[in-house]
Amino acid sequence: MSGLGDKIKGKAQEAVGAAKEGAGKATGDTDTQASGTADQVKGKVDQAKGGVKETASDIKQTVKDKAD
């Protein structure tokens, strides 16, 4: 998956996690709340992974351009 794809996937997972966490708080369901928090963390990790992929791709392109 591309860096942008990871960022989009991460943002979506973070949004779902926030909704789950909110639903868990509203209903007093600590398991759903915890699951939502975990989903948000996973989403943030995916977004960071996407950023690293994009940076690596940019560096690779810069090196290639300088070599040409």
C-alpha positions in Angstrom: 0.0 0.0 0.0 1.2 3.5 -0.8 2.0 6.1 1.8 -1.1 8.0 0.9 -3.2 4.8 1.2 -1.8 4.1 4.6 -2.6 7.7 5.7 -6.2 7.4 4.4 -6.7 3.9 6.0 -5.3 5.2 9.3 -7.5 8.3 9.3 -10.6 6.1 8.7 -9.6 3.7 11.5 -9.0 6.6 13.8 -12.5 7.9 13.1 -14.1 4.5 13.7 -12.2 4.2 16.9 -13.3 7.6 18.1 -16.9 6.6 17.4 -16.5 3.3 19.2 -14.9 5.0 22.2 -17.7 7.5 22.4 -20.3 4.8 22.2 -18.6 2.8 24.9 -18.5 5.9 27.2 -22.2 6.6 26.5 -23.3 3.1 27.3 -20.8 2.4 30.1 -19.3 -0.4 28.0 -15.6 -0.3 28.9 -14.7 -3.1 26.4 -16.1 -1.1 23.5 -14.4 2.1 24.9 -11.0 0.3 25.1 -11.4 -1.2 21.6 -12.1 2.3 20.3 -9.0 3.7 21.9 -7.0 0.8 20.5 -8.4 1.5 17.0 -7.4 5.1 17.3 -3.9 4.2 18.2 -3.7 1.8 15.2 -5.0 4.5 13.0 -2.3 6.9 14.1 0.4 4.3 13.6 -0.9 3.7 10.0 -0.8 7.4 9.4 2.8 7.6 10.6 3.7 4.6 8.5 2.3 6.4 5.5 4.3 9.5 6.2 7.5 7.4 6.5 6.8 5.7 3.2 6.2 9.1 1.5 9.4 10.5 2.9 11.4 7.4 1.8 10.0 7.7 -1.6 10.9 11.4 -1.8 14.5 10.7 -0.7 14.8 7.9 -3.2 13.6 10.2 -6.0 15.9 13.0 -4.9 18.9 10.6 -4.9 17.9 9.3 -8.3 17.5 12.8 -9.7 21.0 13.8 -8.4 22.5 10.6 -9.9 21.1 11.4 -13.4 
